[in-house]
Amino acid sequence: MIIAKDKLEYIVSTMPDNVDVEEVFDRILLMAKIQQARKQIEEGNFLSEEDMDKEIDSWD
């Protein structure tokens, strides 16, 4: 997973002076996952709601 340096700087700059390291990692991971999901959507790599419903129904 890749995240841009400016996104890291934003995450760190919006946090309080003292922060739990796990929270920093959680926010970085969340931001990277959001960026990855947006890229997949732009590339058309996602399931429609109808296809998702079919996929979930197949789990039973």
C-alpha positions in Angstrom: 0.0 0.0 0.0 1.3 3.4 -0.9 0.4 6.8 0.5 1.6 10.2 -0.6 4.0 12.2 1.6 1.6 15.2 1.6 -1.1 12.9 3.0 1.2 11.8 5.8 2.1 15.4 6.6 -1.6 16.3 6.8 -2.3 13.4 9.1 0.5 14.3 11.5 -0.2 18.0 11.4 -3.8 17.6 12.4 -3.0 15.4 15.4 -2.4 16.7 18.9 1.1 17.2 20.2 1.0 14.0 22.1 -0.6 11.0 20.4 -0.6 7.2 20.8 1.6 5.6 18.1 -1.1 3.1 17.3 -3.6 5.9 16.5 -1.0 7.4 14.1 -0.6 4.0 12.3 -4.4 3.5 12.3 -5.0 6.9 10.6 -2.2 6.2 8.1 -3.6 2.8 7.2 -7.2 4.2 6.9 -6.0 7.0 4.6 -4.1 4.5 2.4 -7.1 2.2 2.2 -9.4 5.1 1.2 -6.9 6.2 -1.5 -6.7 2.7 -2.8 -10.5 2.3 -2.9 -10.9 5.6 -4.7 -8.3 4.5 -7.3 -10.2 1.2 -7.8 -13.4 3.1 -8.3 -11.8 5.4 -10.9 -10.5 2.3 -12.7 -13.9 0.6 -12.6 -12.7 -2.2 -10.3 -15.7 -2.5 -8.1 -19.0 -4.4 -7.7 -22.3 -2.8 -8.4 -24.8 -2.9 -5.5 -26.8 -5.6 -7.4 -23.6 -7.7 -7.9 -22.7 -7.2 -4.2 -26.2 -8.4 -3.2 -25.7 -11.5 -5.3 -22.3 -12.2 -3.8 -23.6 -11.9 -0.3 -26.6 -14.1 -1.1 -24.2 -16.8 -2.3 -22.5 -16.9 1.1 -25.5 -18.7 2.6 
